[in-house]
């Protein structure tokens, strides 16, 4: 019986280590992402254009050279809240430039309560207590 307990404890430890490795790998894949929060959602919006406009108009950054792998809303549509927009930058330097000027979005005339955050893996959000009950994503 003791041998089985030891084996279970070893397997639980191995599982814990693999979950941590998986979380780290997931987070590594998210390093080019930024999350734009509290951006009003429109029915036929082009999220890429919305983000380009925010970066250009509100952050004062020339977007002519900025490219994205993908830009889209995340989570289920909910009439009571705006789904965040995730922007995955092609160039990490572009992402860094936007990240450095992220505070300027608070002065936006169009998006009065918008803000930008990094895109964290769900396990990291949960660990930090930053998940929202409705969507399970960082606010």
N, C-alpha and C positions, 0 to 999 in steps of 0.2 A: 504494500500500500504506500509506504514511504517513497519508493522508487517512482510510482505514478505521480505523487504530489510534486516531487522534484522535477519530473518531466513536464508537468503542467506549468509549474513556475518558470521553467526555462522557455517553454513555448510562449507564455504570456510576455516574458521579457523580449523575446525575439519579435513578437507581434508589435509591441510598443515601439521598438527601434525601427521597424519597417514603416509603421504609421508616421513616425517622425521624419524618416527619409522621404516618404511620399509627400508629406506636407512641405518639406524644404524644396523638393523638386517642383511642386506646383507653384510655390511662391517664386521660385527662380523664373518660371515661364511667364509670370505676371509682371516682371520688372519693367517692361516697356509700356505698361498700361497706366492710365490715369482715369479716375472716375469723376464725372461731373454730376453733381447732385443738385436737386431742386430746380431743374431746368424744365419749364412748363412743356408738357407733351401735347403735340398736335397730331391729328389723325394721319395725314399723309406727309409727315415731316421727313426730311433727309438729315439724319443724325450727323453725317459727315459735314454737311453744310452748316448745321447748327454749331458744331464744335469749332469749325473754321471761323465762323462769325464771332464767337466768344473770344477766341484767341486773338483775332485781328482787332476787333472793336474794343473789347473790355480789358484785354491784357496788353494791348499795344505791340503785338509781335507780328511781323510780316509773315504771312502764311503761304506765300508763293512757293516756298521750297519745302514746306511741311507735307509729308505723306503719311498715310495710315495703312496698316494691314487691314484693320476693321474698325468700324465705329457703329455701335448699336446700343439699344436699351437692354437692360437686364431685369429679370423677374417677370412675374405675371402682371398683366395690366390691372390697375386698381384705380377707380375713379377718385379715391380719397387721397392719393399721393402720386407724386411724379416718380417714375422709375428712373434710376440713375442711368447715365450714358457712360459706357466704357469706350475709351479710345485707345487703341493699340498702335503706337507709333512705330514707323519703320526705323527711324533713327533715334537712338537713345539720347543723343545730344539735343534733339528737338524736344523730347519729353522733358529733359532736365531744364531747358529754357522755359518751358511752360510752367513746370513745377516751381521754379524760382519766382515767377511773377504771379503765382496763383492768388495771392492776397488781393490783387487789383480787382478780382471779380466781385468783391464785396461792394465796390463802388458802381457796379453796373446799373444802368437805368432800366434795362429790360428785365434782368433777373435779380430782383432785390434781395433774395435770401439764398442765392446760389453759392456753392463752394466746391472746391476740388480736393479730392483725397487720393491717396495711393490705393491700388487695388490689391487687397490682401486675400489670401486663401481663407476659406470658411473656417478651417480649424484654428487659424491664427486669430480671426475675428472673435471666435467663441472664447478662446483663451484670454483675449484682452477684454471680453465683455462688450464688444462693439456691434453685436448683431442686433437687428431689429426683428421683433417677433413676426411682423407681417410678411417680410420678404427674406429674412435670413442673410441680408447683405449689409455691408457697411453703409452707414448713412453719410 
